[in-house]
Amino acid sequence: MPPVDDFFVPDNIGNVRVRTGRPSDAGPLSEVAQEAKALWPYHPAWLESWRPQLTVTEQDLERMIVRVAESNDGIIGFGAVDRFSGGWEIAHLWVKPAFTRRGIGRTILGHLADAAREAGAQRLRIESDPQAEAFYLSAGAVRTGSIPAPMPGAPERELPVLELVLES
């Protein structure tokens, strides 16, 4: 994995740089998260109800480990790792829809894993959107359970809970 702030070229996008998130990124990162979540076939009312969870604040960017992928098109994706009482978890991992399936998400995940490992994490907990579970499984995560996440019209909805062990 290239170090943060190095350039790499994934799948004909051009130069993409991964850097540490800054408090001034809060608005653009929130837009990326909301745009990316809307890629999946969710009801607009559900998307609106999730807006607070998809909003990144300046305080989040000061507290979390955040990596931002940007190209000549601006910010195209980001991820964040946060500490919680039981360890570390992925709080965000989003890629703009126009840039999905090009290795951006996997690259961001690799940078997050490296940074979390350097901060002392041995594993990352992931409460995954059901639509993203296959991505995390393909990246080496293992499903450890699920949590109820009912929504109007889908009371049986659950979120997969996964764990990604960080290699030393």
N, C-alpha and C positions, 0 to 999 in steps of 0.2 A: 504494500500500500504506500503510495507516495506521501511524503510528509505534508502536513497542513500548509497551505499556501503554495504548493507546487501545482503545476498544470499537468493535466492528462487529457487525452483525446479519446472519448468514448463514442463509438459508432457514428461518425460523421457529424457530430455536433459542432466541432471546432474546439477551441481551447476552453476547458472548464477548470475552474480553480476551486479548491475546497479551502475554506478559511474558518476561523473562529467567529462565531456570532457576536454582534455588538448590540448594545441597548437600542441604538438607532434603527436596527433591523426589525423591531417589533411589528410595525405595521405591515411591511412587505411579507414577513414570514406568516403572519396571520392570514393574509390574502392567499398565499400559496397553500396553506393548510385547508382553507375553505374551498378553494378551487379544486384541489386534489380530492377532497372528500366527495364533492359533487360529481366527480367522474363516475362514481358507483350509482346504481339505480335506486337511490333512496328518495322517499317522498320529500318534497320541499319543506314541509312542516318539521320533519325530523332534522333536516339539515339546519334549519333555523334554531331548533332546540339545542343543537350541538355547538352553536356558534361560540358560547363561552369556553368550551373545552378546546376549540380550535383557535382561540385567541391567545397570542403570545404577548406577554407584557415585558416592559423593560426590566422589571424585577425578575421575571423568569430567566431572561438572558444574563442577568448578573449572577443568578444562583445555579443554573444548570450548565452542563457541558453542552455546547451547541456548535454544530458544524454546518456551514452554509456552502452550497454548490452554486457557483455563478458562472455564466458565460457572457459572451458579447450581448446576449439577450437579457442580461440582468440575473437576478436570483431565480434559479430553476428548481431548487429543492433544498431541504434542510432536515436535520435531525437533532434531537436533544435527549440527553441522558440526565436523569435526576436521581438523587439519593432519597430513600425512604427508610422507615424504621427497620425494615428487614433486609436492606441491601440497596441495589441499584436497579433502575428500570428505564426502559425506553419510553419517554414521555411523548415524543413526536418523531415521525419519519414520513416526510411528504415530498413528492415530486410533482411538479406541474404536469398536467395531462399531456401536453405536447412533447414532453421529454421522457415519458414512461417507457419501460422495456428497452432501455438503452444502456443499462448498467449504472445509472446515476444513483438509484436507491441503494444498490449493493455497495457502491463506492462510499456513499455517506455512512452506511452501516459499518463498513470497515474502519472508517475514521473514528466513528463513535466508540467502537469496540476498543480500538487502540487507546483512545483518550481515557475511557473508563478503566481499562486495565492499568494504565499509568497512575490513575487516581486510587488504585487499590481494589477495584472490583474484580471478582472472580467469575461472576455470571451476571447476566442481565435478565430481568423479568420483563415480559411483554404481555400486556393486555391488548390483544390484536383485534382490529376490525375483522369480522369474518371474511371480508373480501381480500384481506392482506395475509391471511394465514399461510397460504401456499408460498408466498414470497419468503416469509420467515422460515418456514420448514426447509425450503430450498437453500437457505443460507446457513443451515445447520441447527436451527432451533428445534426443540422438542416440546410437544404439547404436554403440559402437566395437569391440565384441568380446564375448567370454564367457570364463568360467573354469569348469573342472570343479568340480562340487559333488555328487559321488555320495553317495547315501544307500542304506541297505539296501532292496532291492526296486526301486531306480531308479538303477542305476549310470551311466546316460547323462545324468543330471541336470546342468544347467549353469545358472550365474547370468549373466544379461545384464550387461554392463558398458556404462555409458552416460556421457555427458558433457553437462553443462549449461553453456553459455557464458553468462557474466554480462555483461549489457549495461552499458556505462559510463555 
